[in-house]
Amino acid sequence: MIPLSTRRWKCYDLCSMKTIKLTILAAINQLVSSQNINEVLSQYSQLSSLTSIITNSSALFTQLEAANNFTFLAPSNDAIATWTRSPSSNTSIDILLTYHLLTGSLLLSPPVKGWYNVSIFMSSALNDTRYTNVTGGQRVEFLFDGQAKFQSGDKTTSIITAADIISTGGIIHIIDTVLEIPLNSLREASAARLEYFDEVFTSGYFLHPENAAESALANLPSERNQSQVNVLLEYHIVIGLYYSSDFINGSTLNTTAGVPILVTIDNDGDIYLNAAKITTPDYLVSNGVMHVIDR
């Protein structure tokens, strides 16, 4: 079962969202550093485990050394030690660390006013089709509520413990938790007991009903045939990739069932898709993003 979030992140209309941008350095060469990312990482004792992994992987070492206009989220020794004891540790560490290499140099000091309680989704270097088919690289969610943090698969939260470490070509932040590569959407649905959706999942954005809606699906009239059930479920799959920050009040979304959905954002920032309220937004999955709705 996917837990319901107790946080309510505000979403804004198109005009406001246009003003919320990453701090992308237009002239990265103005930063005062003559050391590349691998040289900088090796100077931090709390990153010795990470440095050892990179040194022992020629492909990863070369990829990081050639990186430009990047933000690298560097897991601490403690973060890596915890990860190695987890079920996720069967993932290739080389692949996993490409998910920590983000496009755009994100400086956290000083914080941008427009960041507060707004989700920003950054592309990563993870584009291996065994793990993702999100165009432009799998995303990582950046959040700022007075404390800078990143969210990855299964809403795993990584808090920045040391920020704005400068190297040639970009920025390094040390984080306390290894990012989790988002699950395949079928596995995410299975974990939430939504086996009904297995046959109709496709790439893109998915509306995931929570408990009450699950029960409704489980009790569909027996006279419904498989085709009717598929159409119902296809109505929950939107064509394209829509994170919570992409929704525009009054707009419509095209579904794979061919029937549009109306987006409404109320004065409290809550998002409705027709009459269904999004209760937990932005579950990153390998082929898109999934939002929990209440009906």
C-alpha positions, 0 to 999 in steps of 0.5 A: 500500500502506498502511504498517503503523504501528510504534506501538501505541496502547492502548485501554481498556474502557468505564469507563476511556474514560468518564474520558478527555475533552477539556478543554472549557471550561464557561465560555469567557467566563472566558478573558481575551481581548477579541479575536476569532480573526481579530484574534488570528491577524493578530498572529502573523507566522508566520501571515501567509499564513493571515491573507491567505487568511482576509482574502480569503475573506468566507465564511471570515472570517465563519465564524471570526469567529462561531465559539464553543467552538472549537479552531482549528489554524492552519497556519504560513507554512511549512506553507501553503507546503509544502501549495501545492506538493503535489497536495492544493493543488487542494482549495479552501482555504476548505473545507480550513480548515473542517477545521481548525476543531474543536468544543470548546476544547482547552487543552493546558496542563496536559496531562491524564493520561488523554491519554497514548497514547490517541486522541481524535477531535474533530469539525470544521466540515467537513461539505460533502458533496462531501468527507465524510458523517460525521455531526457533521463530519469528525473529526481525531485528537488524540494525546499521547505527551509531544508534542501532535499531530493526525492527519488523512487518510492519517495525516498528522501535524501537530505543535503548535508554539505552543499555547493562544493564547486568543481570544474563544470558543476556543483557537488552536494553531499547527501545522507541517503542513496537515491533509489532508482524508480520501480517499474510501474507494474511493480509499483502497482503490484505493491499497491495491490493494483494487479488490475492495471497490469495489462493496460500500463503504458509509458507516461503518466498514471493516475493511481486510485487510493484505498476507496477507489481500489475497493470500487475497482475490486467490486466492479459488476461481474457483467463487465467484460474485459474490454470494458474494464480495460477502457476504464483503466485506460482512462487513468493513463494520460498521454505524456509526462505530467508532474504536479508542477506541470498541471495548469488550471482549466487545461485538459489531459488526453487519456489513452481511452480517448476521453479527456480529463479536466484539471482544476487547481483550487485556491488552496493549491489542491489539484483535481482531475475531474472530481478526483483529488490528487492526494499524493503527487509525483511517485516517480516510476521507471516509465513516467510518474504516478499520482495517487487520487481519491476516487 
